[in-house]
Protein backbone atom coordinates (compact mmCIF):
# COMPACT_ATOMS: atom_id res chain seq x y z
CA UNK A 1 0.00 0.00 0.00
CA UNK A 2 1.30 3.44 -0.89
CA UNK A 3 1.94 6.04 1.78
CA UNK A 4 -0.60 8.86 1.62
CA UNK A 5 2.08 11.53 1.99
CA UNK A 6 -0.31 13.89 3.81
CA UNK A 7 0.71 16.81 6.04
CA UNK A 8 4.45 16.69 5.43
CA UNK A 9 6.59 19.12 7.46
CA UNK A 10 7.96 22.17 5.65
CA UNK A 11 11.48 20.83 5.35
CA UNK A 12 13.53 18.65 3.05
CA UNK A 13 13.51 14.93 3.88
CA UNK A 14 16.31 12.86 5.38
CA UNK A 15 17.15 10.12 2.90
CA UNK A 16 19.12 6.88 2.97
CA UNK A 17 20.20 5.78 -0.53
CA UNK A 18 21.46 2.21 -0.96
CA UNK A 19 23.51 0.71 -3.76
CA UNK A 20 26.22 -1.67 -5.00
CA UNK A 21 29.03 0.86 -5.30
CA UNK A 22 31.60 -1.13 -3.31
CA UNK A 23 30.46 -4.62 -4.27
CA UNK A 24 30.91 -3.80 -7.96
CA UNK A 25 33.82 -1.31 -7.97
CA UNK A 26 33.63 -0.13 -11.56
CA UNK A 27 33.42 3.38 -13.00
CA UNK A 28 29.91 3.19 -14.41
CA UNK A 29 28.53 1.71 -11.20
CA UNK A 30 30.08 4.58 -9.24
CA UNK A 31 28.09 7.10 -11.28
CA UNK A 32 24.90 5.03 -11.13
CA UNK A 33 24.59 5.28 -7.35
CA UNK A 34 26.59 8.37 -6.39
CA UNK A 35 24.48 10.63 -8.61
CA UNK A 36 21.42 9.79 -6.52
CA UNK A 37 23.19 10.92 -3.35
CA UNK A 38 24.78 14.00 -4.91
CA UNK A 39 21.51 14.90 -6.62
CA UNK A 40 19.46 14.72 -3.42
CA UNK A 41 22.11 16.74 -1.59
CA UNK A 42 21.93 19.42 -4.30
CA UNK A 43 18.17 19.62 -3.71
CA UNK A 44 18.87 20.43 -0.06
CA UNK A 45 18.05 16.99 1.35
CA UNK A 46 19.93 15.48 4.28
CA UNK A 47 21.20 12.32 2.59
CA UNK A 48 23.67 9.48 3.08
CA UNK A 49 24.82 6.52 0.99
CA UNK A 50 24.48 3.09 2.61
CA UNK A 51 25.92 -0.17 1.33
CA UNK A 52 24.51 -3.19 3.11
CA UNK A 53 24.22 -5.96 0.54
CA UNK A 54 24.84 -8.94 2.86
CA UNK A 55 27.22 -10.18 0.16
CA UNK A 56 30.91 -10.92 0.54
CA UNK A 57 33.30 -8.79 -1.55
CA UNK A 58 34.33 -11.58 -3.88
CA UNK A 59 34.14 -9.61 -7.13
CA UNK A 60 37.56 -8.01 -6.73
CA UNK A 61 38.92 -9.85 -3.70
CA UNK A 62 39.01 -13.64 -3.78
CA UNK A 63 40.53 -13.58 -0.28
CA UNK A 64 37.40 -11.80 1.02
CA UNK A 65 39.45 -8.77 2.01
CA UNK A 66 37.08 -5.81 2.25
CA UNK A 67 39.88 -3.20 2.26
CA UNK A 68 39.74 -2.47 -1.46
CA UNK A 69 35.96 -2.23 -1.56
CA UNK A 70 35.81 0.18 1.36
CA UNK A 71 38.58 2.37 -0.01
CA UNK A 72 36.79 2.44 -3.37
CA UNK A 73 33.56 3.66 -1.74
CA UNK A 74 35.50 6.25 0.26
CA UNK A 75 37.31 7.58 -2.83
CA UNK A 76 34.11 7.71 -4.86
CA UNK A 77 32.15 9.58 -2.22
CA UNK A 78 35.00 12.03 -1.77
CA UNK A 79 35.04 12.64 -5.54
CA UNK A 80 31.37 13.65 -5.31
CA UNK A 81 31.90 15.88 -2.29
CA UNK A 82 30.29 13.39 0.10
CA UNK A 83 33.29 12.23 2.09
CA UNK A 84 31.44 12.05 5.41
CA UNK A 85 28.08 10.89 4.04
CA UNK A 86 28.46 7.14 3.63
CA UNK A 87 28.41 3.86 5.51
CA UNK A 88 29.53 0.40 4.42
CA UNK A 89 28.40 -2.65 6.39
CA UNK A 90 30.83 -5.47 5.74
CA UNK A 91 29.26 -8.92 5.47
CA UNK A 92 32.53 -10.68 6.36
CA UNK A 93 33.43 -8.94 9.62
CA UNK A 94 30.07 -7.46 10.57
CA UNK A 95 31.76 -4.08 11.00
CA UNK A 96 30.48 -0.71 9.83
CA UNK A 97 32.90 1.58 7.98
CA UNK A 98 32.60 5.23 7.05
CA UNK A 99 29.98 6.54 9.46
CA UNK A 100 30.19 4.93 12.91
CA UNK A 101 27.45 2.36 13.42
CA UNK A 102 25.85 4.44 16.18
CA UNK A 103 25.67 7.49 13.89
CA UNK A 104 24.21 5.36 11.09
CA UNK A 105 21.54 3.94 13.38
CA UNK A 106 20.66 7.41 14.63
CA UNK A 107 20.34 8.67 11.06
CA UNK A 108 18.06 5.77 10.16
CA UNK A 109 15.87 6.37 13.20
CA UNK A 110 15.16 9.92 12.04
CA UNK A 111 15.17 9.22 8.29
CA UNK A 112 12.05 9.93 6.25
CA UNK A 113 12.90 7.90 3.14
CA UNK A 114 14.88 4.77 2.32
CA UNK A 115 15.62 4.66 -1.41
CA UNK A 116 16.65 1.09 -2.14
CA UNK A 117 18.28 1.34 -5.57
CA UNK A 118 18.62 -1.90 -7.55
CA UNK A 119 17.14 -3.96 -4.69
CA UNK A 120 20.60 -3.67 -3.13
CA UNK A 121 19.69 -3.82 0.56
CA UNK A 122 17.59 -6.28 2.50
CA UNK A 123 15.54 -4.51 5.14
CA UNK A 124 17.03 -4.80 8.60
CA UNK A 125 14.67 -3.72 11.37
CA UNK A 126 16.16 -0.22 11.47
CA UNK A 127 15.51 0.23 7.74
CA UNK A 128 12.04 -1.33 7.86
CA UNK A 129 10.98 1.26 10.43
CA UNK A 130 11.61 4.15 8.01
CA UNK A 131 8.19 5.46 6.99
CA UNK A 132 8.73 5.66 3.24
CA UNK A 133 10.64 2.74 1.76
CA UNK A 134 11.00 3.13 -1.99
CA UNK A 135 12.42 0.49 -4.31
CA UNK A 136 14.13 1.45 -7.58
CA UNK A 137 14.00 -1.42 -10.07
CA UNK A 138 16.95 -0.77 -12.38
CA UNK A 139 16.74 -4.22 -14.01
CA UNK A 140 13.14 -4.44 -15.24
CA UNK A 141 11.71 -7.82 -16.17
CA UNK A 142 14.55 -9.64 -14.39
CA UNK A 143 13.40 -8.19 -11.06
CA UNK A 144 9.80 -9.24 -11.62
CA UNK A 145 10.76 -12.73 -12.79
CA UNK A 146 12.84 -13.12 -9.63
CA UNK A 147 9.77 -12.11 -7.64
CA UNK A 148 7.65 -14.75 -9.37
CA UNK A 149 10.34 -17.36 -8.70
CA UNK A 150 10.74 -15.91 -5.18
CA UNK A 151 14.49 -15.95 -5.76
CA UNK A 152 16.60 -15.20 -2.73
CA UNK A 153 19.12 -12.38 -2.98
CA UNK A 154 21.86 -14.08 -0.98
CA UNK A 155 21.09 -17.80 -0.88
CA UNK A 156 18.94 -17.40 2.23
CA UNK A 157 15.91 -15.42 3.19
CA UNK A 158 14.14 -13.19 2.50
CA UNK A 159 13.57 -13.73 -1.18
CA UNK A 160 12.74 -11.17 -3.81
CA UNK A 161 9.01 -11.45 -3.16
CA UNK A 162 9.27 -10.34 0.46
CA UNK A 163 11.86 -7.68 -0.35
CA UNK A 164 9.64 -6.03 -2.95
CA UNK A 165 6.52 -6.23 -0.80
CA UNK A 166 8.35 -4.68 2.17
CA UNK A 167 8.53 -1.34 0.31
CA UNK A 168 5.84 1.31 0.28
CA UNK A 169 6.67 2.73 -3.17
CA UNK A 170 7.97 1.08 -6.33
CA UNK A 171 9.88 2.79 -9.14
CA UNK A 172 11.21 1.18 -12.31
CA UNK A 173 13.38 1.98 -15.31
CA UNK A 174 10.88 -0.08 -17.33
CA UNK A 175 8.88 2.91 -18.50
CA UNK A 176 6.35 0.85 -20.46
CA UNK A 177 5.25 -1.26 -17.51
CA UNK A 178 1.48 -1.69 -17.49
CA UNK A 179 1.12 -0.63 -21.14
CA UNK A 180 -0.11 -2.81 -23.99
CA UNK A 181 2.68 -4.88 -25.49
CA UNK A 182 4.95 -4.63 -22.45
CA UNK A 183 5.54 -8.05 -20.92
CA UNK A 184 6.81 -6.96 -17.51
CA UNK A 185 4.50 -8.49 -14.87
CA UNK A 186 3.11 -5.75 -12.62
CA UNK A 187 2.76 -8.17 -9.67
CA UNK A 188 -0.35 -6.30 -8.60
CA UNK A 189 1.77 -3.30 -7.57
CA UNK A 190 1.76 0.31 -8.70
CA UNK A 191 5.05 0.99 -10.48
CA UNK A 192 6.19 4.56 -11.11
CA UNK A 193 8.39 4.97 -14.22
CA UNK A 194 11.65 6.79 -13.51
CA UNK A 195 15.06 7.43 -15.07
CA UNK A 196 18.67 7.63 -14.01
CA UNK A 197 19.36 11.05 -12.45
CA UNK A 198 22.37 12.85 -13.92
CA UNK A 199 24.06 15.64 -11.95
CA UNK A 200 24.76 17.95 -14.85
CA UNK A 201 27.25 20.10 -12.93
CA UNK A 202 29.55 17.07 -13.03
CA UNK A 203 29.15 16.83 -16.80
CA UNK A 204 30.15 20.22 -18.23
CA UNK A 205 29.66 20.52 -21.97
CA UNK A 206 32.70 19.55 -24.06
CA UNK A 207 33.28 19.76 -27.77
CA UNK A 208 33.33 16.43 -29.60
CA UNK A 209 36.85 15.00 -29.82
CA UNK A 210 38.78 15.14 -33.05
CA UNK A 211 41.00 12.50 -34.54
CA UNK A 212 40.74 8.76 -34.13
CA UNK A 213 38.15 8.45 -31.36
CA UNK A 214 35.50 5.77 -31.81
CA UNK A 215 31.87 5.19 -30.97
CA UNK A 216 32.14 3.23 -27.75
CA UNK A 217 30.30 1.60 -24.90
CA UNK A 218 31.04 -0.25 -21.66
CA UNK A 219 29.13 -3.48 -21.14
CA UNK A 220 28.84 -6.79 -19.34
CA UNK A 221 28.72 -9.78 -21.64
CA UNK A 222 26.58 -11.85 -19.29
CA UNK A 223 25.59 -10.60 -15.83
CA UNK A 224 23.97 -13.90 -14.87
CA UNK A 225 22.35 -16.90 -16.52
CA UNK A 226 19.31 -16.57 -18.72
CA UNK A 227 16.00 -16.82 -16.89
CA UNK A 228 12.77 -18.65 -17.71
CA UNK A 229 9.33 -17.06 -17.94
CA UNK A 230 6.14 -18.22 -19.66
CA UNK A 231 8.00 -21.11 -21.23
CA UNK A 232 10.64 -18.86 -22.82
CA UNK A 233 14.28 -18.04 -22.19
CA UNK A 234 15.17 -14.42 -21.45
CA UNK A 235 18.76 -13.48 -22.16
CA UNK A 236 21.51 -10.92 -21.86
CA UNK A 237 23.57 -8.58 -24.06
CA UNK A 238 25.61 -11.42 -25.52
CA UNK A 239 22.66 -12.51 -27.65
CA UNK A 240 22.02 -9.03 -29.04
CA UNK A 241 25.68 -8.13 -29.61
CA UNK A 242 26.19 -11.19 -31.81
CA UNK A 243 23.39 -9.94 -34.09
CA UNK A 244 25.60 -6.91 -34.82
CA UNK A 245 29.00 -8.56 -34.72
CA UNK A 246 29.70 -7.80 -38.38
CA UNK A 247 28.60 -4.16 -38.20
CA UNK A 248 32.14 -2.66 -38.37
CA UNK A 249 32.64 -4.34 -41.76
CA UNK A 250 29.55 -2.52 -43.05
CA UNK A 251 30.84 0.91 -41.94
CA UNK A 252 34.62 0.62 -42.36
CA UNK A 253 35.15 4.39 -42.12
CA UNK A 254 33.32 4.70 -38.77
CA UNK A 255 35.32 3.24 -35.85
CA UNK A 256 33.38 1.19 -33.30
CA UNK A 257 34.69 0.08 -29.92
CA UNK A 258 33.47 -1.95 -26.97
CA UNK A 259 34.87 -2.11 -23.43
CA UNK A 260 33.93 -5.45 -21.92
CA UNK A 261 35.50 -7.71 -19.30
CA UNK A 262 38.25 -9.77 -20.91
CA UNK A 263 38.52 -12.41 -18.20
CA UNK A 264 37.98 -16.05 -19.19
CA UNK A 265 34.85 -16.07 -17.03
CA UNK A 266 33.19 -13.37 -19.13
CA UNK A 267 33.20 -15.62 -22.24
CA UNK A 268 33.37 -12.56 -24.48
CA UNK A 269 34.63 -13.64 -27.94
CA UNK A 270 37.33 -10.99 -28.12
CA UNK A 271 39.17 -12.56 -31.08
CA UNK A 272 36.02 -12.78 -33.20
CA UNK A 273 35.10 -9.19 -32.33
CA UNK A 274 38.55 -7.90 -33.30
CA UNK A 275 38.44 -9.89 -36.52
CA UNK A 276 35.09 -8.25 -37.35
CA UNK A 277 36.63 -4.80 -36.86
CA UNK A 278 35.68 -3.89 -33.28
CA UNK A 279 38.18 -2.08 -31.10
CA UNK A 280 38.14 -4.29 -28.01
CA UNK A 281 38.92 -2.34 -24.85
CA UNK A 282 39.43 -3.41 -21.24
CA UNK A 283 37.14 -1.50 -18.82
CA UNK A 284 39.46 -2.25 -15.89
CA UNK A 285 42.02 -0.05 -17.64
CA UNK A 286 39.89 2.63 -19.31
CA UNK A 287 36.88 3.03 -16.98
CA UNK A 288 37.76 1.61 -13.57
CA UNK A 289 36.58 4.50 -11.38
CA UNK A 290 34.42 7.62 -11.60
CA UNK A 291 37.06 9.96 -13.12
CA UNK A 292 38.37 7.44 -15.67
CA UNK A 293 34.83 6.50 -16.71
CA UNK A 294 34.03 10.14 -17.33
CA UNK A 295 37.23 10.62 -19.33
CA UNK A 296 36.42 7.52 -21.36
CA UNK A 297 33.05 9.01 -22.33
CA UNK A 298 34.48 12.48 -23.03
CA UNK A 299 37.09 10.99 -25.33
CA UNK A 300 34.49 9.00 -27.24
CA UNK A 301 32.95 10.03 -30.53
CA UNK A 302 29.56 8.94 -29.19
CA UNK A 303 27.94 5.77 -27.95
CA UNK A 304 26.86 2.74 -29.90
CA UNK A 305 25.30 0.06 -27.72
CA UNK A 306 23.00 -2.93 -27.73
CA UNK A 307 20.64 -3.72 -24.85
CA UNK A 308 19.96 -6.95 -22.98
CA UNK A 309 17.80 -9.27 -25.03
CA UNK A 310 15.23 -9.33 -22.22
CA UNK A 311 14.82 -5.55 -22.25
CA UNK A 312 14.20 -5.63 -26.00
CA UNK A 313 12.01 -8.72 -26.08
CA UNK A 314 9.72 -7.51 -23.28
CA UNK A 315 9.31 -3.98 -24.72
CA UNK A 316 10.32 -2.59 -21.36
CA UNK A 317 11.13 1.00 -22.31
CA UNK A 318 14.38 0.67 -20.33
CA UNK A 319 17.09 3.23 -21.05
CA UNK A 320 20.71 2.93 -19.98
CA UNK A 321 22.27 4.86 -17.09
CA UNK A 322 25.45 4.91 -19.14
CA UNK A 323 23.71 6.39 -22.19
CA UNK A 324 22.34 9.23 -20.07
CA UNK A 325 25.92 10.13 -19.11
CA UNK A 326 27.00 10.13 -22.76
CA UNK A 327 24.15 12.52 -23.53
CA UNK A 328 25.12 14.78 -20.62
CA UNK A 329 28.67 14.95 -21.98
CA UNK A 330 27.33 16.07 -25.34
CA UNK A 331 28.09 12.73 -26.96
CA UNK A 332 25.45 11.44 -29.38
CA UNK A 333 23.91 8.09 -28.49
CA UNK A 334 22.88 5.31 -30.85
CA UNK A 335 21.28 2.57 -28.82
CA UNK A 336 19.01 -0.39 -29.41
CA UNK A 337 15.34 0.38 -28.98
CA UNK A 338 13.60 -1.30 -26.05
CA UNK A 339 10.56 0.90 -26.79
CA UNK A 340 12.30 3.80 -25.00
CA UNK A 341 11.72 5.78 -28.21
CA UNK A 342 8.09 6.16 -27.11
CA UNK A 343 9.25 8.42 -24.26
CA UNK A 344 12.45 10.11 -25.44
CA UNK A 345 13.05 12.17 -28.60
CA UNK A 346 14.87 10.50 -31.47
CA UNK A 347 16.52 11.78 -34.62
CA UNK A 348 18.91 14.38 -33.19
CA UNK A 349 21.51 13.51 -30.57
CA UNK A 350 19.75 10.27 -29.68
CA UNK A 351 18.92 7.63 -32.29
CA UNK A 352 17.28 4.23 -31.97
CA UNK A 353 18.04 1.14 -34.01
CA UNK A 354 16.36 -2.26 -34.42
CA UNK A 355 18.52 -3.99 -36.99
CA UNK A 356 21.78 -3.60 -38.87
CA UNK A 357 20.30 -1.31 -41.54
CA UNK A 358 18.88 1.17 -39.01
CA UNK A 359 22.15 1.05 -37.03
CA UNK A 360 24.14 1.96 -40.14
CA UNK A 361 21.72 4.74 -41.00
CA UNK A 362 22.01 6.21 -37.48
CA UNK A 363 25.81 6.17 -37.57
CA UNK A 364 25.86 7.87 -40.95
CA UNK A 365 23.39 10.54 -39.81
CA UNK A 366 25.58 11.54 -36.89
CA UNK A 367 28.77 11.46 -38.95
CA UNK A 368 27.16 13.89 -41.39
CA UNK A 369 26.71 16.59 -38.71
CA UNK A 370 28.42 15.67 -35.41
CA UNK A 371 28.26 19.20 -33.93
CA UNK A 372 24.49 19.40 -34.36
CA UNK A 373 24.00 15.99 -32.78
CA UNK A 374 26.35 16.85 -29.91
CA UNK A 375 24.30 19.93 -29.01
CA UNK A 376 21.07 17.96 -29.24
CA UNK A 377 22.45 15.23 -26.96
CA UNK A 378 23.18 17.76 -24.24
CA UNK A 379 19.72 19.29 -24.61
CA UNK A 380 18.10 15.88 -24.15
CA UNK A 381 20.12 15.29 -20.98
CA UNK A 382 18.97 18.63 -19.59
CA UNK A 383 15.31 18.01 -20.33
CA UNK A 384 14.96 14.33 -19.45
CA UNK A 385 17.76 13.27 -17.08
CA UNK A 386 18.65 16.32 -14.96
CA UNK A 387 18.85 15.05 -11.36
CA UNK A 388 16.86 18.07 -10.15
CA UNK A 389 13.95 17.03 -12.39
CA UNK A 390 14.16 13.25 -11.91
CA UNK A 391 14.60 13.33 -8.14
CA UNK A 392 12.04 16.08 -7.55
CA UNK A 393 9.52 13.92 -9.39
CA UNK A 394 10.42 10.94 -7.20
CA UNK A 395 10.03 13.01 -4.03
CA UNK A 396 6.66 14.26 -5.20
CA UNK A 397 5.44 10.71 -5.84
CA UNK A 398 6.55 9.79 -2.31
CA UNK A 399 4.58 12.65 -0.83
CA UNK A 400 7.42 15.14 -0.51
C-alpha positions in Angstrom: 0.0 0.0 0.0 1.3 3.4 -0.9 1.9 6.0 1.8 -0.6 8.9 1.6 2.1 11.5 2.0 -0.3 13.9 3.8 0.7 16.8 6.0 4.5 16.7 5.4 6.6 19.1 7.5 8.0 22.2 5.6 11.5 20.8 5.4 13.5 18.7 3.1 13.5 14.9 3.9 16.3 12.9 5.4 17.1 10.1 2.9 19.1 6.9 3.0 20.2 5.8 -0.5 21.5 2.2 -1.0 23.5 0.7 -3.8 26.2 -1.7 -5.0 29.0 0.9 -5.3 31.6 -1.1 -3.3 30.5 -4.6 -4.3 30.9 -3.8 -8.0 33.8 -1.3 -8.0 33.6 -0.1 -11.6 33.4 3.4 -13.0 29.9 3.2 -14.4 28.5 1.7 -11.2 30.1 4.6 -9.2 28.1 7.1 -11.3 24.9 5.0 -11.1 24.6 5.3 -7.3 26.6 8.4 -6.4 24.5 10.6 -8.6 21.4 9.8 -6.5 23.2 10.9 -3.3 24.8 14.0 -4.9 21.5 14.9 -6.6 19.5 14.7 -3.4 22.1 16.7 -1.6 21.9 19.4 -4.3 18.2 19.6 -3.7 18.9 20.4 -0.1 18.0 17.0 1.3 19.9 15.5 4.3 21.2 12.3 2.6 23.7 9.5 3.1 24.8 6.5 1.0 24.5 3.1 2.6 25.9 -0.2 1.3 24.5 -3.2 3.1 24.2 -6.0 0.5 24.8 -8.9 2.9 27.2 -10.2 0.2 30.9 -10.9 0.5 33.3 -8.8 -1.6 34.3 -11.6 -3.9 34.1 -9.6 -7.1 37.6 -8.0 -6.7 38.9 -9.8 -3.7 39.0 -13.6 -3.8 40.5 -13.6 -0.3 37.4 -11.8 1.0 39.4 -8.8 2.0 37.1 -5.8 2.2 39.9 -3.2 2.3 39.7 -2.5 -1.5 36.0 -2.2 -1.6 35.8 0.2 1.4 38.6 2.4 0.0 36.8 2.4 -3.4 33.6 3.7 -1.7 35.5 6.3 0.3 37.3 7.6 -2.8 34.1 7.7 -4.9 32.1 9.6 -2.2 35.0 12.0 -1.8 35.0 12.6 -5.5 31.4 13.6 -5.3 31.9 15.9 -2.3 30.3 13.4 0.1 33.3 12.2 2.1 31.4 12.1 5.4 28.1 10.9 4.0 28.5 7.1 3.6 28.4 3.9 5.5 29.5 0.4 4.4 28.4 -2.7 6.4 30.8 -5.5 5.7 29.3 -8.9 5.5 32.5 -10.7 6.4 33.4 -8.9 9.6 30.1 -7.5 10.6 31.8 -4.1 11.0 30.5 -0.7 9.8 32.9 1.6 8.0 32.6 5.2 7.0 30.0 6.5 9.5 30.2 4.9 12.9 27.5 2.4 13.4 25.8 4.4 16.2 25.7 7.5 13.9 24.2 5.4 11.1 21.5 3.9 13.4 20.7 7.4 14.6 20.3 8.7 11.1 18.1 5.8 10.2 15.9 6.4 13.2 15.2 9.9 12.0 15.2 9.2 8.3 12.1 9.9 6.2 12.9 7.9 3.1 14.9 4.8 2.3 15.6 4.7 -1.4 16.7 1.1 -2.1 18.3 1.3 -5.6 18.6 -1.9 -7.6 17.1 -4.0 -4.7 20.6 -3.7 -3.1 19.7 -3.8 0.6 17.6 -6.3 2.5 15.5 -4.5 5.1 17.0 -4.8 8.6 14.7 -3.7 11.4 16.2 -0.2 11.5 15.5 0.2 7.7 12.0 -1.3 7.9 11.0 1.3 10.4 11.6 4.1 8.0 8.2 5.5 7.0 8.7 5.7 3.2 10.6 2.7 1.8 11.0 3.1 -2.0 12.4 0.5 -4.3 14.1 1.5 -7.6 14.0 -1.4 -10.1 16.9 -0.8 -12.4 16.7 -4.2 -14.0 13.1 -4.4 -15.2 11.7 -7.8 -16.2 14.6 -9.6 -14.4 13.4 -8.2 -11.1 9.8 -9.2 -11.6 10.8 -12.7 -12.8 12.8 -13.1 -9.6 9.8 -12.1 -7.6 7.7 -14.8 -9.4 10.3 -17.4 -8.7 10.7 -15.9 -5.2 14.5 -16.0 -5.8 16.6 -15.2 -2.7 19.1 -12.4 -3.0 21.9 -14.1 -1.0 21.1 -17.8 -0.9 18.9 -17.4 2.2 15.9 -15.4 3.2 14.1 -13.2 2.5 13.6 -13.7 -1.2 12.7 -11.2 -3.8 9.0 -11.5 -3.2 9.3 -10.3 0.5 11.9 -7.7 -0.3 9.6 -6.0 -2.9 6.5 -6.2 -0.8 8.3 -4.7 2.2 8.5 -1.3 0.3 5.8 1.3 0.3 6.7 2.7 -3.2 8.0 1.1 -6.3 9.9 2.8 -9.1 11.2 1.2 -12.3 13.4 2.0 -15.3 10.9 -0.1 -17.3 8.9 2.9 -18.5 6.4 0.9 -20.5 5.3 -1.3 -17.5 1.5 -1.7 -17.5 1.1 -0.6 -21.1 -0.1 -2.8 -24.0 2.7 -4.9 -25.5 4.9 -4.6 -22.4 5.5 -8.1 -20.9 6.8 -7.0 -17.5 4.5 -8.5 -14.9 3.1 -5.8 -12.6 2.8 -8.2 -9.7 -0.4 -6.3 -8.6 1.8 -3.3 -7.6 1.8 0.3 -8.7 5.0 1.0 -10.5 6.2 4.6 -11.1 8.4 5.0 -14.2 11.6 6.8 -13.5 15.1 7.4 -15.1 18.7 7.6 -14.0 19.4 11.1 -12.4 22.4 12.9 -13.9 24.1 15.6 -11.9 24.8 18.0 -14.9 27.3 20.1 -12.9 29.6 17.1 -13.0 29.1 16.8 -16.8 30.2 20.2 -18.2 29.7 20.5 -22.0 32.7 19.5 -24.1 33.3 19.8 -27.8 33.3 16.4 -29.6 36.8 15.0 -29.8 38.8 15.1 -33.0 41.0 12.5 -34.5 40.7 8.8 -34.1 38.2 8.5 -31.4 35.5 5.8 -31.8 31.9 5.2 -31.0 32.1 3.2 -27.8 30.3 1.6 -24.9 31.0 -0.2 -21.7 29.1 -3.5 -21.1 28.8 -6.8 -19.3 28.7 -9.8 -21.6 26.6 -11.9 -19.3 25.6 -10.6 -15.8 24.0 -13.9 -14.9 22.4 -16.9 -16.5 19.3 -16.6 -18.7 16.0 -16.8 -16.9 12.8 -18.7 -17.7 9.3 -17.1 -17.9 6.1 -18.2 -19.7 8.0 -21.1 -21.2 10.6 -18.9 -22.8 14.3 -18.0 -22.2 15.2 -14.4 -21.4 18.8 -13.5 -22.2 21.5 -10.9 -21.9 23.6 -8.6 -24.1 25.6 -11.4 -25.5 22.7 -12.5 -27.6 22.0 -9.0 -29.0 25.7 -8.1 -29.6 26.2 -11.2 -31.8 23.4 -9.9 -34.1 25.6 -6.9 -34.8 29.0 -8.6 -34.7 29.7 -7.8 -38.4 28.6 -4.2 -38.2 32.1 -2.7 -38.4 32.6 -4.3 -41.8 29.5 -2.5 -43.0 30.8 0.9 -41.9 34.6 0.6 -42.4 35.2 4.4 -42.1 33.3 4.7 -38.8 35.3 3.2 -35.9 33.4 1.2 -33.3 34.7 0.1 -29.9 33.5 -2.0 -27.0 34.9 -2.1 -23.4 33.9 -5.5 -21.9 35.5 -7.7 -19.3 38.3 -9.8 -20.9 38.5 -12.4 -18.2 38.0 -16.1 -19.2 34.8 -16.1 -17.0 33.2 -13.4 -19.1 33.2 -15.6 -22.2 33.4 -12.6 -24.5 34.6 -13.6 -27.9 37.3 -11.0 -28.1 39.2 -12.6 -31.1 36.0 -12.8 -33.2 35.1 -9.2 -32.3 38.6 -7.9 -33.3 38.4 -9.9 -36.5 35.1 -8.3 -37.4 36.6 -4.8 -36.9 35.7 -3.9 -33.3 38.2 -2.1 -31.1 38.1 -4.3 -28.0 38.9 -2.3 -24.8 39.4 -3.4 -21.2 37.1 -1.5 -18.8 39.5 -2.3 -15.9 42.0 -0.1 -17.6 39.9 2.6 -19.3 36.9 3.0 -17.0 37.8 1.6 -13.6 36.6 4.5 -11.4 34.4 7.6 -11.6 37.1 10.0 -13.1 38.4 7.4 -15.7 34.8 6.5 -16.7 34.0 10.1 -17.3 37.2 10.6 -19.3 36.4 7.5 -21.4 33.1 9.0 -22.3 34.5 12.5 -23.0 37.1 11.0 -25.3 34.5 9.0 -27.2 32.9 10.0 -30.5 29.6 8.9 -29.2 27.9 5.8 -27.9 26.9 2.7 -29.9 25.3 0.1 -27.7 23.0 -2.9 -27.7 20.6 -3.7 -24.8 20.0 -6.9 -23.0 17.8 -9.3 -25.0 15.2 -9.3 -22.2 14.8 -5.5 -22.3 14.2 -5.6 -26.0 12.0 -8.7 -26.1 9.7 -7.5 -23.3 9.3 -4.0 -24.7 10.3 -2.6 -21.4 11.1 1.0 -22.3 14.4 0.7 -20.3 17.1 3.2 -21.1 20.7 2.9 -20.0 22.3 4.9 -17.1 25.4 4.9 -19.1 23.7 6.4 -22.2 22.3 9.2 -20.1 25.9 10.1 -19.1 27.0 10.1 -22.8 24.1 12.5 -23.5 25.1 14.8 -20.6 28.7 14.9 -22.0 27.3 16.1 -25.3 28.1 12.7 -27.0 25.5 11.4 -29.4 23.9 8.1 -28.5 22.9 5.3 -30.9 21.3 2.6 -28.8 19.0 -0.4 -29.4 15.3 0.4 -29.0 13.6 -1.3 -26.1 10.6 0.9 -26.8 12.3 3.8 -25.0 11.7 5.8 -28.2 8.1 6.2 -27.1 9.3 8.4 -24.3 12.4 10.1 -25.4 13.0 12.2 -28.6 14.9 10.5 -31.5 16.5 11.8 -34.6 18.9 14.4 -33.2 21.5 13.5 -30.6 19.8 10.3 -29.7 18.9 7.6 -32.3 17.3 4.2 -32.0 18.0 1.1 -34.0 16.4 -2.3 -34.4 18.5 -4.0 -37.0 21.8 -3.6 -38.9 20.3 -1.3 -41.5 18.9 1.2 -39.0 22.1 1.1 -37.0 24.1 2.0 -40.1 21.7 4.7 -41.0 22.0 6.2 -37.5 25.8 6.2 -37.6 25.9 7.9 -41.0 23.4 10.5 -39.8 25.6 11.5 -36.9 28.8 11.5 -39.0 27.2 13.9 -41.4 26.7 16.6 -38.7 28.4 15.7 -35.4 28.3 19.2 -33.9 24.5 19.4 -34.4 24.0 16.0 -32.8 26.3 16.9 -29.9 24.3 19.9 -29.0 21.1 18.0 -29.2 22.4 15.2 -27.0 23.2 17.8 -24.2 19.7 19.3 -24.6 18.1 15.9 -24.1 20.1 15.3 -21.0 19.0 18.6 -19.6 15.3 18.0 -20.3 15.0 14.3 -19.5 17.8 13.3 -17.1 18.6 16.3 -15.0 18.9 15.1 -11.4 16.9 18.1 -10.2 14.0 17.0 -12.4 14.2 13.2 -11.9 14.6 13.3 -8.1 12.0 16.1 -7.5 9.5 13.9 -9.4 10.4 10.9 -7.2 10.0 13.0 -4.0 6.7 14.3 -5.2 5.4 10.7 -5.8 6.6 9.8 -2.3 4.6 12.6 -0.8 7.4 15.1 -0.5 
